[in-house]
Amino acid sequence: MSDPADPPIQLNDFRTQWPHVREAVLGAVERVGESGWFVLGSEVASFEKELARIWGLPFCVGCASGLDAIEIALRCAELAPGDAVLTTPLSAFATTLAVIRAGGVPCFVDVDASGQLDLDLAEQALASHPEIRFVVPVHLFGHALDLEHLGRLRERFDVRVVEDCAQAVGAQSRGVPVGSAGELAATSFYPTKNLGCMGDGGAVLTHRAELAERARCLRDYGQSAKYEHTVLGLNSRLDELQAAILRDGLLPHLESFTRQRRQIAERYRVEIRNPALEMPPEPEGSQSVWHLFPILVSGDRAAFQEHLRRAGIASGVHYPRLIPEQPAYRDVPAGRVLTPLPQAEDFACREVSLPIHPLLSDRAVERVVASCNSWRG
């Protein structure tokens, strides 16, 4: 049972975050309000430039959500209706929904022990199915997939790679930032993300100027100039207000918040010692940013979460149902599962996410560790 003197431990604690960002956020709101310009102005342009600089890619195009960012990136990559897209069954449904909205046909292979798309299985699938021309890997949990391997797949099979980096801003593989293996990457600024705004938003990142220009066109009704609609686009614009909040209020904390996430993850990995709780490995070469901290529970997952709840600790499950098993997926008759999915199914049945937001106190981390170690599955 929790000590009444101990406050509840949340998965995300935006109230605790507010004092750290309040002054900068209110200043950003004041500046945007005084400008009288609320959509696609200097704030968006400034944020795009700064995020691109920090990310290490030349071009960033803000849009309305991470879902839209993946769809726009796929359309920039010239996905045609009916094109096969290799992706992971273990992710937020938005990853596959973006593929479908862009006109693609999702094809799934299993994940590896870390929960990432199994690149060995992906290689076998690409060799066996030459019709697959696109790959959408997800850097899940804040880990970085092996970018060298991903790059080899791109070159060997001449596929277009759109990296889903929604959970992995700042993550690197052997010193190379995620989003670098393909021509395009997508990220999300949903509030729970490591770089989250106070609403919703997303971005497309690329090293090619012409792809960035196409993304800008697609996000704004397909306009190449005012009232000049050259393609069928979307209404998917990052607001000036959210861009200003991200640049002034959140982006300056990204480095320190990431460092804190890594320190908490290291404590969990060292101090949680319970044979009923398995910690999936980080991918080889990954410098992870720990958007989530997943563990795999032996025994009754719900009972373990109740054990945490009684100690005043929130937990989550990512993801309890695989994408090909979602009810909405039944309306995608052309979609294919190319391999058995035992590893992904194991995650879906056993995964629990522990609190790892960057404002956890030492006392909170101690409580999480103690509660995990006291669990008897």
C-alpha positions as CSV (number, residue, x, y, z in Angstrom):
1,M,0.0,0.0,0.0
2,S,1.1,3.5,-0.6
3,D,2.2,5.9,2.1
4,P,-0.5,8.7,2.5
5,A,2.3,11.2,2.6
6,D,3.6,10.1,-0.9
7,P,1.9,11.8,-3.9
8,P,0.6,9.7,-6.7
9,I,3.2,8.9,-9.4
10,Q,1.8,9.6,-12.9
11,L,2.9,8.3,-16.3
12,N,3.1,11.9,-17.4
13,D,2.9,14.9,-15.1
14,F,2.1,18.1,-17.0
15,R,1.2,19.9,-13.8
16,T,4.7,19.4,-12.4
17,Q,6.1,20.4,-15.8
18,W,4.1,23.7,-16.0
19,P,6.3,25.8,-13.6
20,H,9.4,24.8,-15.7
21,V,7.8,26.1,-18.9
22,R,5.2,28.7,-17.8
23,E,7.1,31.9,-18.3
24,A,8.4,31.0,-21.7
25,V,5.0,29.6,-22.8
26,L,3.1,32.7,-21.7
27,G,5.7,34.9,-23.4
28,A,5.2,32.9,-26.6
29,V,1.4,33.2,-26.4
30,E,1.7,37.0,-25.9
31,R,4.1,37.3,-28.8
32,V,1.8,35.4,-31.2
33,G,-1.3,37.3,-30.0
34,E,0.4,40.6,-30.6
35,S,1.5,39.6,-34.0
36,G,-2.0,39.0,-35.3
37,W,-0.7,36.1,-37.5
38,F,-1.9,32.6,-36.4
39,V,-1.3,30.2,-39.3
40,L,1.9,29.4,-41.3
41,G,4.0,32.5,-40.3
42,S,7.3,33.3,-38.9
43,E,6.8,31.2,-35.7
44,V,6.4,28.0,-37.7
45,A,9.4,28.8,-39.9
46,S,11.6,29.6,-36.9
47,F,10.6,26.4,-35.1
48,E,11.2,24.3,-38.2
49,K,14.6,25.8,-38.7
50,E,15.6,25.2,-35.1
51,L,14.3,21.6,-34.9
52,A,16.1,20.8,-38.2
53,R,19.3,22.1,-36.7
54,I,19.0,20.2,-33.5
55,W,17.9,17.0,-35.3
56,G,20.8,17.2,-37.8
57,L,18.7,17.1,-40.9
58,P,18.5,20.1,-43.3
59,F,14.7,20.5,-43.7
60,C,11.7,20.3,-41.3
61,V,8.1,20.9,-42.3
62,G,5.5,21.3,-39.5
63,C,2.1,19.8,-39.8
64,A,-1.0,19.1,-37.7
65,S,-0.1,15.7,-36.3
66,G,2.2,12.7,-36.4
67,L,-0.4,10.8,-38.3
68,D,-0.4,13.4,-41.0
69,A,3.3,13.6,-41.0
70,I,3.6,9.9,-42.0
71,E,1.0,10.3,-44.7
72,I,2.5,13.4,-46.1
73,A,6.0,11.7,-46.1
74,L,4.7,8.7,-47.9
75,R,3.0,10.9,-50.5
76,C,6.2,12.8,-50.9
77,A,7.9,9.5,-51.6
78,E,5.4,8.9,-54.4
79,L,3.5,6.1,-52.9
80,A,0.9,5.0,-55.4
81,P,-2.5,3.5,-54.6
82,G,-2.1,-0.2,-53.9
83,D,1.6,-0.1,-53.2
84,A,2.8,-2.6,-50.6
85,V,4.4,-1.1,-47.5
86,L,6.3,-3.2,-45.0
87,T,5.8,-2.1,-41.4
88,T,5.5,-3.3,-37.8
89,P,2.4,-4.9,-36.1
90,L,3.4,-3.4,-32.7
91,S,2.9,0.3,-32.7
92,A,0.2,2.9,-32.3
93,F,-2.5,2.3,-35.0
94,A,-1.7,5.7,-36.5
95,T,1.4,4.2,-38.2
96,T,-0.7,1.8,-40.2
97,L,-3.6,4.3,-40.6
98,A,-1.3,6.7,-42.3
99,V,-0.2,4.0,-44.7
100,I,-3.8,3.2,-45.5
101,R,-4.8,6.9,-45.9
102,A,-1.9,7.4,-48.3
103,G,-3.2,4.5,-50.4
104,G,-0.7,1.9,-49.4
105,V,-1.3,-1.8,-48.4
106,P,0.3,-2.6,-45.1
107,C,2.4,-5.8,-44.9
108,F,3.6,-7.0,-41.4
109,V,6.5,-9.0,-40.1
110,D,7.3,-9.8,-36.5
111,V,9.3,-7.7,-34.1
112,D,12.6,-8.5,-32.4
113,A,13.3,-9.0,-28.7
114,S,13.4,-5.2,-28.2
115,G,10.0,-4.7,-29.7
116,Q,11.4,-3.1,-32.9
117,L,10.7,-4.2,-36.4
118,D,12.8,-7.3,-36.9
119,L,15.1,-6.2,-39.7
120,D,16.3,-9.8,-40.4
121,L,12.7,-10.8,-41.1
122,A,12.2,-7.6,-43.0
123,E,15.2,-8.5,-45.2
124,Q,13.7,-12.0,-45.9
125,A,10.3,-10.5,-46.7
126,L,11.8,-8.0,-49.1
127,A,13.7,-10.7,-50.8
128,S,10.6,-12.9,-51.1
129,H,8.2,-10.1,-52.1
130,P,9.8,-7.8,-54.6
131,E,6.5,-6.0,-55.0
132,I,7.2,-4.3,-51.7
133,R,8.6,-0.8,-52.5
134,F,8.2,1.0,-49.2
135,V,9.2,0.4,-45.6
136,V,7.8,2.3,-42.6
137,P,9.8,1.3,-39.5
138,V,9.0,2.7,-36.0
139,H,11.7,3.7,-33.5
140,L,9.5,2.3,-30.7
141,F,9.8,3.2,-27.0
142,G,12.4,5.8,-27.8
143,H,14.9,3.3,-29.1
144,A,16.8,3.6,-32.3
145,L,16.6,0.8,-34.9
146,D,19.9,-0.2,-36.4
147,L,20.2,2.5,-39.1
148,E,23.1,0.8,-40.8
149,H,21.0,-2.3,-41.4
150,L,18.0,-0.2,-42.4
151,G,20.3,1.6,-44.9
152,R,21.5,-1.7,-46.4
153,L,17.9,-2.8,-46.9
154,R,17.1,0.5,-48.7
155,E,20.1,0.1,-51.0
156,R,19.8,-3.6,-51.7
157,F,16.1,-3.7,-52.5
158,D,15.7,-0.1,-53.7
159,V,12.9,0.7,-51.3
160,R,11.7,4.0,-50.1
161,V,12.0,4.3,-46.3
162,V,9.9,6.6,-44.2
163,E,11.0,6.4,-40.5
164,D,8.3,6.9,-37.8
165,C,10.3,8.8,-35.2
166,A,7.3,9.9,-33.1
167,Q,8.7,8.3,-30.0
168,A,12.4,8.9,-30.7
169,V,13.3,12.6,-31.0
170,G,17.0,12.8,-30.1
171,A,17.6,9.0,-30.4
172,Q,20.7,7.9,-32.3
173,S,22.1,4.6,-33.7
174,R,25.8,4.5,-33.3
175,G,25.9,8.3,-33.2
176,V,23.6,8.8,-36.2
177,P,20.2,10.4,-35.6
178,V,17.0,8.5,-36.3
179,G,15.4,9.7,-39.5
180,S,18.7,9.5,-41.4
181,A,18.4,6.1,-43.0
182,G,15.7,7.0,-45.4
183,E,14.8,10.0,-47.5
184,L,12.0,11.1,-45.1
185,A,11.1,10.9,-41.5
186,A,8.0,11.8,-39.5
187,T,7.6,12.8,-35.9
188,S,4.8,13.8,-33.5
189,F,4.4,16.6,-31.0
190,Y,1.5,15.0,-29.1
191,P,1.7,16.2,-25.5
192,T,3.0,12.9,-24.1
193,K,5.9,12.8,-26.5
194,N,9.5,13.7,-25.4
195,L,9.0,16.9,-27.3
196,G,5.3,17.5,-27.0
197,C,3.3,20.7,-27.5
198,M,0.2,21.9,-25.7
199,G,-2.2,20.4,-28.2
200,D,-1.3,18.4,-31.3
201,G,1.3,18.7,-34.1
202,G,3.8,16.9,-36.1
203,A,6.6,17.3,-38.6
204,V,8.2,15.8,-41.7
205,L,12.0,15.8,-41.8
206,T,14.2,15.2,-44.9
207,H,17.6,16.0,-46.3
208,R,16.2,16.8,-49.8
209,A,14.9,20.3,-50.6
210,E,12.5,19.1,-53.2
211,L,10.8,16.7,-50.8
212,A,10.5,19.4,-48.2
213,E,8.9,21.7,-50.8
214,R,6.4,19.0,-51.7
215,A,5.6,18.4,-48.0
216,R,4.9,22.2,-47.6
217,C,2.6,22.0,-50.6
218,L,0.7,18.9,-49.4
219,R,0.1,20.3,-45.9
220,D,-1.6,23.4,-47.2
221,Y,-4.4,22.1,-49.5
222,G,-1.8,21.1,-52.2
223,Q,-1.0,24.8,-52.9
224,S,2.2,25.6,-54.6
225,A,1.2,29.3,-54.5
226,K,-1.8,31.2,-53.2
227,Y,-4.9,29.7,-54.9
228,E,-2.7,27.5,-57.1
229,H,-3.6,23.9,-56.2
230,T,-1.1,21.6,-58.0
231,V,-1.9,18.4,-56.1
232,L,-4.7,17.1,-53.9
233,G,-3.4,18.0,-50.4
234,L,-4.5,18.1,-46.8
235,N,-5.4,20.8,-44.3
236,S,-2.5,19.9,-42.0
237,R,-0.7,23.0,-40.7
238,L,1.2,23.4,-37.5
239,D,-0.3,26.4,-35.7
240,E,1.8,29.5,-35.0
241,L,0.9,29.2,-31.4
242,Q,2.0,25.6,-31.0
243,A,5.2,26.3,-32.9
244,A,6.0,29.2,-30.6
245,I,5.3,27.1,-27.5
246,L,7.5,24.3,-28.8
247,R,10.4,26.6,-29.7
248,D,10.4,28.8,-26.6
249,G,8.9,26.5,-23.9
250,L,9.7,22.9,-24.7
251,L,12.7,22.7,-27.1
252,P,15.1,24.4,-24.6
253,H,14.4,21.6,-22.1
254,L,14.7,18.7,-24.5
255,E,18.4,18.0,-23.8
256,S,18.1,18.1,-20.0
257,F,14.8,16.2,-20.0
258,T,16.3,13.5,-22.2
259,R,19.3,13.2,-19.9
260,Q,16.9,12.7,-17.0
261,R,14.9,10.0,-18.8
262,R,18.2,8.2,-19.5
263,Q,19.2,8.4,-15.8
264,I,15.8,7.0,-14.7
265,A,16.0,4.2,-17.2
266,E,19.5,3.3,-16.0
267,R,18.3,3.2,-12.4
268,Y,15.4,0.9,-13.3
269,R,17.6,-1.4,-15.3
270,V,20.1,-1.7,-12.4
271,E,17.8,-1.6,-9.4
272,I,14.8,-3.6,-10.5
273,R,15.6,-7.2,-9.7
274,N,12.6,-9.4,-10.0
275,P,12.6,-12.6,-12.1
276,A,8.9,-12.1,-12.8
277,L,9.7,-8.8,-14.6
278,E,11.7,-9.1,-17.8
279,M,13.4,-6.0,-19.3
280,P,13.6,-6.1,-23.1
281,P,17.1,-5.2,-24.4
282,E,17.9,-2.0,-26.2
283,P,18.7,-2.5,-29.9
284,E,22.4,-2.9,-30.5
285,G,24.0,0.5,-31.0
286,S,21.0,2.5,-29.8
287,Q,21.4,5.6,-27.8
288,S,17.8,5.6,-26.6
289,V,15.7,8.5,-25.3
290,W,13.3,6.3,-23.4
291,H,9.9,7.7,-24.4
292,L,8.6,4.7,-22.6
293,F,10.1,2.1,-20.2
294,P,8.6,-1.3,-21.1
295,I,8.8,-4.4,-19.0
296,L,7.3,-7.8,-19.7
297,V,5.4,-9.3,-16.9
298,S,5.3,-13.0,-16.1
299,G,1.9,-14.0,-14.7
300,D,-1.1,-11.8,-14.3
301,R,-0.4,-8.4,-15.9
302,A,-3.6,-6.8,-14.5
303,A,-2.7,-8.0,-11.0
304,F,0.8,-6.4,-11.4
305,Q,-0.8,-3.1,-12.5
306,E,-3.2,-3.3,-9.5
307,H,-0.1,-3.9,-7.3
308,L,1.4,-0.7,-8.6
309,R,-1.9,1.2,-8.3
310,R,-2.1,0.3,-4.6
311,A,1.3,1.8,-4.2
312,G,0.1,5.0,-5.9
313,I,1.9,4.3,-9.1
314,A,0.3,4.7,-12.6
315,S,1.2,2.3,-15.4
316,G,0.3,1.8,-19.0
317,V,0.2,-0.9,-21.6
318,H,1.7,-0.4,-25.1
319,Y,0.1,-2.0,-27.1
320,P,-2.5,-4.6,-25.9
321,R,-3.8,-5.4,-29.4
322,L,-1.6,-5.9,-32.5
323,I,-2.5,-3.7,-35.4
324,P,-3.6,-6.6,-37.7
325,E,-6.0,-7.6,-34.9
326,Q,-7.7,-4.2,-34.6
327,P,-11.4,-4.2,-35.6
328,A,-10.8,-1.4,-38.1
329,Y,-8.2,-3.4,-39.8
330,R,-10.9,-5.8,-41.0
331,D,-11.8,-3.2,-43.6
332,V,-8.3,-3.6,-45.2
333,P,-8.8,-6.9,-47.1
334,A,-5.5,-6.5,-49.1
335,G,-3.3,-6.2,-46.0
336,R,-1.0,-9.1,-45.3
337,V,0.8,-10.7,-42.4
338,L,4.0,-12.1,-43.9
339,T,5.4,-14.0,-40.9
340,P,4.1,-15.5,-37.7
341,L,4.1,-12.8,-34.9
342,P,5.0,-14.6,-31.7
343,Q,7.3,-11.9,-30.4
344,A,4.8,-9.1,-31.1
345,E,2.1,-11.2,-29.5
346,D,4.3,-11.7,-26.4
347,F,4.7,-7.9,-26.1
348,A,0.9,-7.4,-26.5
349,C,0.1,-9.9,-23.8
350,R,2.8,-9.0,-21.3
351,E,4.1,-5.4,-21.7
352,V,3.6,-2.8,-19.0
353,S,5.1,0.7,-19.2
354,L,6.5,2.2,-16.0
355,P,6.6,6.0,-15.3
356,I,9.7,7.6,-16.8
357,H,8.8,11.2,-17.4
358,P,11.7,13.6,-16.8
359,L,10.3,15.2,-13.6
360,L,10.1,12.1,-11.5
361,S,11.8,12.7,-8.2
362,D,14.4,10.4,-6.7
363,R,11.8,9.3,-4.1
364,A,9.3,8.5,-6.9
365,V,11.9,6.3,-8.7
366,E,12.7,4.6,-5.4
367,R,9.0,3.8,-4.9
368,V,8.7,2.4,-8.5
369,V,11.7,0.2,-7.9
370,A,10.5,-1.0,-4.5
371,S,7.1,-1.8,-5.8
372,C,8.4,-3.7,-8.8
373,N,10.8,-5.7,-6.6
374,S,8.0,-6.5,-4.1
375,W,5.7,-8.0,-6.8
376,R,5.2,-11.7,-6.5
377,G,3.6,-12.9,-9.7
